[in-house]
Amino acid sequence: MNSYTLTEKDWESFIKTNIISLCDTSNKAKIFALVGELGAGKTTFSKELLRQLGVTHHIQSPTFSIINSYEISFNGFKKVFHVDVYRIEDLKELEVLHFKDILENPENLVVLEWADKIKDLISPSADWIYFGHDTNETRKVSIQHGKN
């Protein structure tokens, strides 16, 4: 597992160097499973990643909508889904949102905040990214490729 200490100004470079190259297509959606406490950087990371994937309009946190989708044209991906399952209490809530279909489509890239809440639904090939507070100005970020 690779670990990094980041300041606010480091997010863009960190994503360009360590994350964009992981956006490869396969037979299912590409999943970035984000884990960390409130305020640890999950949404900041997500917004910067979506921006680098080509989303040009305002990116809103999906805290209340659960899923936001954006059209992209990046490395074979046509849509990116920004998902926040913090408020999900039962996996059946995701069924009405056709979440499994999203995870099955190889043209989708999924950025999933609070992924540990629904780990049983996530492919073993997902990249898990862990966020934590280091200081008021820095965050600790670790990447684990393919967690079972």
TANOR-V529570 format. One record per backbone hydrogen bond with DSSP energy under -1.0 kcal/mol. NH is the residue of the N-H (numbers start at 1). CO is the residue of the C=O. Records with the same first field share a line. If there is no record, write none. Layout:
BEGIN
NH: CO / CO
END
This chain:
BEGIN
2: 143
4: 141
6: 139
10: 7
14: 10
15: 11
16: 12
17: 13
18: 14
19: 15
20: 15
22: 19
23: 20
24: 22
29: 103
30: 108
32: 110
33: 127
34: 112
35: 129
40: 37
45: 41
46: 42
47: 43
48: 44
49: 45
50: 46
51: 47
52: 48
53: 49
54: 51
55: 50
66: 62
67: 65
68: 82
70: 80
72: 78
74: 77
77: 74
78: 107
79: 107
80: 70
81: 109
82: 68
83: 111
84: 66
85: 113
88: 85
93: 90
94: 91
98: 95
99: 94
102: 98
103: 99
104: 100
105: 101
108: 105
109: 79
110: 30
111: 81
112: 32
113: 83
115: 34
117: 114
118: 115
121: 118
122: 119
126: 123
127: 31
128: 144
129: 33
130: 142
131: 35
132: 140
134: 138
135: 138
139: 6
140: 132
141: 4
142: 130
143: 2
144: 128
146: 126
END
